[in-house]
């Protein structure tokens, strides 16, 4: 499950860092999301979206990456 979460978050690359940053750039966020999903097996899309928005600084995320509905659906599928 954690590897899938990493793939999803890395594909999103909210801050456009992975072209030059280390492969583990989002490891803290990935670990947090993993633990959150593990503890909340039946989480709603709205609650997961709220968590993601709180976890990442959306003021620094490009506007074209702020629509995270598909991201949320993919993360829920990892459960």
C-alpha positions as CSV (number, residue, x, y, z in Angstrom):
1,X,0.0,0.0,0.0
2,X,2.8,2.5,0.9
3,X,4.5,1.9,-2.5
4,X,1.2,2.7,-4.3
5,X,0.7,5.8,-2.3
6,X,4.3,6.9,-3.2
7,X,3.6,6.3,-6.9
8,X,0.4,8.4,-6.7
9,X,2.0,11.3,-4.8
10,X,5.2,11.2,-6.9
11,X,3.0,11.3,-10.1
12,X,1.2,14.3,-8.7
13,X,4.4,16.0,-7.6
14,X,2.6,18.9,-6.1
15,X,5.6,21.2,-5.9
16,X,7.3,20.1,-9.1
17,X,10.4,19.0,-7.3
18,X,11.1,15.5,-8.5
19,X,13.0,16.6,-11.6
20,X,15.8,17.7,-9.4
21,X,15.0,16.5,-5.8
22,X,15.8,13.1,-4.3
23,X,13.5,10.2,-4.9
24,X,12.3,10.4,-1.3
25,X,11.3,14.1,-1.4
26,X,7.7,13.4,-0.3
27,X,8.5,10.5,2.1
28,X,7.2,12.4,5.2
29,X,3.9,13.2,3.5
30,X,3.7,9.6,2.1
31,X,4.3,8.1,5.5
32,X,1.6,10.3,7.1
33,X,-0.9,9.5,4.4
34,X,-0.2,5.8,4.8
35,X,-0.7,5.9,8.5
36,X,-3.8,8.0,8.2
37,X,-5.3,5.6,5.7
38,X,-4.3,2.6,7.8
39,X,-6.1,4.1,10.8
40,X,-9.2,5.2,8.9
41,X,-10.2,2.2,6.8
42,X,-13.6,3.5,5.8
43,X,-12.7,7.1,5.2
44,X,-14.8,9.3,2.9
45,X,-13.4,11.0,-0.1
46,X,-14.2,14.4,1.6
47,X,-12.4,13.5,4.8
48,X,-9.3,12.3,2.9
49,X,-9.3,15.4,0.7
50,X,-9.5,17.6,3.8
51,X,-6.5,15.7,5.3
52,X,-4.5,16.1,2.1
53,X,-5.3,19.8,1.8
54,X,-4.1,20.3,5.5
55,X,-1.0,18.2,4.9
56,X,0.3,20.1,1.8
57,X,0.6,23.8,1.5
58,X,-1.7,24.5,-1.4
59,X,-0.6,28.1,-1.6
60,X,2.7,26.7,-3.1
61,X,1.0,24.2,-5.4
62,X,0.5,25.2,-9.0
63,X,-3.1,25.9,-9.8
64,X,-3.3,23.1,-12.4
65,X,-2.4,20.6,-9.6
66,X,-4.9,21.8,-7.0
67,X,-7.8,19.7,-8.3
68,X,-7.1,16.6,-6.4
69,X,-10.4,14.7,-6.8
70,X,-8.8,12.0,-9.0
71,X,-5.8,11.8,-6.6
72,X,-8.2,11.2,-3.7
73,X,-10.0,8.4,-5.5
74,X,-6.7,6.7,-6.3
75,X,-5.6,6.9,-2.7
76,X,-8.8,5.5,-1.4
77,X,-8.4,2.5,-3.8
78,X,-5.1,1.7,-2.1
79,X,-7.0,0.6,1.1
